[in-house]
Amino acid sequence: MTSIAILQQYSSRLNYSLQILFWDLSQVGKAVTNIKILYEAGNIKNQIIDGSNVCFVYPWEKAKESALPDVSFRIPAGSLVVNVGANGSGKSTIIKLLTGLYDTDSGAILVDGLPIQDYRLADLCQTQATLNLIMQSAKDGGAAELLDKFKAGAQMTLEPISTAFGYQLDDDKYKSLKGVLAKLEKTTEVSGGEKQRLVASRTFMRFRTGKIKLLCVDEPSSALDLRGEFELFERLRETGDGKTMIFVTHRFGHLTKYADVIICMKEGKVAELGTHKDLMAGGSEYASLYNVQAQVFTESEVRFC
Ligand SMILES: Nc1ncnc2c1ncn2[C@@H]1O[C@H](COP(=O)(O)OP(=O)(O)OP(=O)(O)O)[C@@H](O)[C@H]1O
C-alpha cells in the first residue's frame, strides 16, 4: 500500500515548489539542477547528518522572519538525539527539513556527505519513519484509515497479527493494544493516547522491514499515560538497533536522560549541544528549562515535609 505519509510529503513538496515558482522565478534554474541530480543519488547508508549554517524562512508571504536564522549541528549515525526548547524555537522546523518536507534557503543539510536534496524523496521515506506524519493522516482519515494501515503493515512484515500489533511482546502484556484495535473495528474514533499507542506500534512494525535508518518524532508521547510513555521509550531503546532517532519533546525524563545528544534551541538557534549531564553542568538554557519542571516536584516535596 502506498504510504499516506509519502503522499503527504510529495504533496507538501509540490506545494512548496509551486510557491517558490511564483515567489521567485530565479529559483527555477536551481530546481532543474536538483531534478538532474536526483537520479544520480545513491541509497542512504548510515544517516550521518550534518547541518551547517542552515537558514530557513517559511515561504508564505507573511512569514518574513527566519524560523531558523543560522543553525549548525552534527548527528552521528545511530545516536539518540533529543531536541528541546521553548515554543516557537524551531524544533519542528528542523524535523521538517530533515525529512525533506522543505528545502533550506541557505546553508546545507548533508546526509552521509550528500546534500539532502540530492536524494529521491522515495529513498528518504523508505529509510525514515515519522510518527507525526502518520498521526496527521490518522487524524485526517479517522480510525478506519489507521486500521487499514495496521492491516497492510501486518501483511507487509509477514508477522502473525498478534505479535506484530503488540510491539512483538507477549499477548497478555499488550492486551490493551489489541483491545484498541478491536475497538477500531467498531468505531470511528479513539482517544488521543490510544491513537499514539497504535501509531507507535505501527512504527515498530515498519522497523521490521529493516530499511528504517532514521526515526524523527515530534512529541511522541504527549497523550500517553506515564506507563505508556515509559514502555514506549524502553522499547525504542531496545529496538533502536543502530537507528538514528530524533525526538522533539517538552518533557524532560526518559528521553533526555538517555540522549547521546541534546539539541537545546532558543529563538531559532542552537543554544546548547551535549548530554543531560553536560548541559546541566553548563547551568544555562537547558538547565533553566529542566529546573522549571523539576521544581514542581521539589516544591511539593517540601510542602509535604
Ligand atoms: N507553517 C508555518 N508557516 C509560517 N511560520 C511557521 C510555520 N510553522 C512554524 N512557523 C514559525 O516558525 C518558527 C518555529 O516554529 P516551530 O514550529 O519550528 O517551533 P517549535 O520549537 O517546534 O515550537 P513548539 O514547541 O511550539 O511546537 C515560529 O516562529 C513559528 O511561528
The ligand as a MOL file (V3000), in Angstrom:
LIG
                    3D

  0  0  0     0  0            999 V3000
M  V30 BEGIN CTAB
M  V30 COUNTS 31 33 0 0 0
M  V30 BEGIN ATOM
M  V30 1 N 3.7790 26.6330 8.6620 0
M  V30 2 C 4.3440 27.7310 9.1340 0
M  V30 3 N 4.2630 28.8910 8.4550 0
M  V30 4 C 4.8590 30.0240 8.8890 0
M  V30 5 N 5.5790 30.0900 10.0270 0
M  V30 6 C 5.6920 28.9550 10.7580 0
M  V30 7 C 5.0880 27.7210 10.3500 0
M  V30 8 N 5.3690 26.7610 11.2780 0
M  V30 9 C 6.1290 27.3700 12.2170 0
M  V30 10 N 6.3220 28.6740 11.9020 0
M  V30 11 C 7.1260 29.6470 12.6610 0
M  V30 12 O 8.4690 29.1820 12.6990 0
M  V30 13 C 9.0360 29.3520 13.9940 0
M  V30 14 C 9.4970 27.9950 14.5480 0
M  V30 15 O 8.3630 27.1770 14.6710 0
M  V30 16 P 8.4670 25.6520 15.0970 0
M  V30 17 O 7.1180 25.0370 14.8780 0
M  V30 18 O 9.6140 25.0250 14.4210 0
M  V30 19 O 8.7790 25.7920 16.6550 0
M  V30 20 P 8.7720 24.6770 17.7950 0
M  V30 21 O 10.0180 24.8890 18.5750 0
M  V30 22 O 8.5390 23.3230 17.2310 0
M  V30 23 O 7.5210 25.1640 18.6560 0
M  V30 24 P 6.5340 24.3460 19.6390 0
M  V30 25 O 7.3110 23.9410 20.8350 0
M  V30 26 O 5.5230 25.3890 19.9610 0
M  V30 27 O 5.9440 23.2020 18.8630 0
M  V30 28 C 7.9630 30.0230 14.8470 0
M  V30 29 O 8.2140 31.4070 14.8610 0
M  V30 30 C 6.6820 29.7250 14.1070 0
M  V30 31 O 5.7430 30.7600 14.2780 0
M  V30 END ATOM
M  V30 BEGIN BOND
M  V30 1 1 1 2
M  V30 2 1 2 3
M  V30 3 2 2 7
M  V30 4 2 3 4
M  V30 5 1 4 5
M  V30 6 2 5 6
M  V30 7 1 6 7
M  V30 8 1 6 10
M  V30 9 1 7 8
M  V30 10 2 8 9
M  V30 11 1 9 10
M  V30 12 1 10 11
M  V30 13 1 11 12
M  V30 14 1 11 30
M  V30 15 1 12 13
M  V30 16 1 13 14
M  V30 17 1 13 28
M  V30 18 1 14 15
M  V30 19 1 15 16
M  V30 20 2 16 17
M  V30 21 1 16 18
M  V30 22 1 16 19
M  V30 23 1 19 20
M  V30 24 2 20 21
M  V30 25 1 20 22
M  V30 26 1 20 23
M  V30 27 1 23 24
M  V30 28 2 24 25
M  V30 29 1 24 26
M  V30 30 1 24 27
M  V30 31 1 28 29
M  V30 32 1 28 30
M  V30 33 1 30 31
M  V30 END BOND
M  V30 END CTAB
M  END
